[in-house]
Amino acid sequence: MKAIRVKQPGGPEAMELMEVPQPKPGPKEALVRVAAAGVNFIDIYFRLGRYKADLPIALGNEGAGTVDAVGAEVTGVAAGDRVAWAMFRGSYAEYVVIPSAQLVKIPAHVDFQTAAAAMLQGTTAHYLTHSTYPLKAGNTCLVHAAAGGAGGLIVQMAKLRGARVLGTVSTQEKARIAREAGADETILYTEQDFETEVKRLTDGRGVEVVYDSVGQTTFDKSLNCLKPRGLMALFGQSAGPVPPFDPNILNGKGSLFLTRPSLAHYLLTREELEWRAGDVLRWIETGQLKLRIDRTYSLAKAADAHRDLESRRTAGKLLLLP
């Protein structure tokens, strides 16, 4: 089968389309024929070596496809089932072997591309808005990259929970996309100082929570946007990692809370996976949650997908179609 592998960490060119043996499922595993694989910043972090993995590195942390075969002890899925997954590497391939406990069935009216696009960013948006800081009516949140794949879903889920949403974007077109997702106010950070705008839009009070996937370039000002005892959820670092800092800063800015969460720690049990993925896929099926798929690529064009994602010029989900 064909699969993307990284022999040595590096730029997009480090990804090679290789012929590798088709894997066989173990007793508690399923062999899935991949129909679509999501492209995410976590894939870039693994490719760069920022997140450690054995060489050669298999990429792709989410996808959707059809179960081809199952191990002897598998009972939850069967050959022919349409399934989706997140937080299991190896989806940049024609086939992948996955522990069956990490698979969820796709609702009848949700297609493979939509399911693949929903899993990682959808469950991320779910844990951020439902668990890391459980939003409620009357809350105001700041969402960075509000027109992106994750950002757009956070915006929508925040609105489902009754919160007011301020979103940062880089262009007028992305501002339009963020507003369509439900953002109450958009801040064009290329032309406006987002800290000043947040203070203006909240009458100087600040927000209860900042959802920040950007990192280095937004971190300091994001802290300044929080109310006393507000929470900073730093869930990504698309602009680079945040430098070390003195925790006393959090005290001086109002006894703030800071967390660096990971989806893996919010999918610790089968019950959590079924809750989060179940909500996301059901909301998509009923039209309460809308996905924006920006572009699709063949496996051979995986490097182009990474370049496009790193450029920050995309607005929505990127998918590989094996």
C-alpha angles and dihedrals in degrees: 000000000000120000140160115248133176113214094184128012114259146104127332089284088066089076112094128191103225140176107241133170115275107249124236122222121249123222094284098031139090130215108224128192103222116232097173136001125201121233113221140168089251087067089055091050090054092045091052092048091243087124112043124239137155117269131285090044118219111210135204123077101196140030149137134234148121126299108245100180139348136211124255095262098046115114106154098069136024139198110291096029118133108231143171134199146181137199096032116109124226104063094125088088144079091251135018134187112221135175103261091228089069094057126093125192117247116236115248096252097047117089127218096257093050092047092049091048092049105049109074100027093036095053089043091055088046096054093043095052098033104035117010089051110357101214121216138179111295095031122119121208134187115221118193119209088019094175094052127098097267095030094054091052092048088052092052095046092047088055091048086058093050100252129142112243129210112187132192120216137168103225141029090248091055089047088057091050092049092050090050088054088055107267109158093206131015125205119203098215092189089065104021135050102244094206091055091046094049091051090048094048092049097042089248095304099106129213133295094232141011119207104204124181094160103070121177101042098041105033103091096045091043089061088052090055094061128099118234107290089015122149130239112205105194101187101159146016108214090153093045136279122309112252118243113278140183111267088217085078087074090056094049092052095052111294090293127188122229127191133175100201130187128204091231090065091053093051096053095132138036088244092058092048092050091047097050100036091040092055093045096048093042092051089051092049092051094044096246091117123043126198126208114210105195102184143348128212139186118248088255089061096052091117090057090052091054092047091051093048093047091049090066087222095116126095111199138357128340118207137190116216110203 
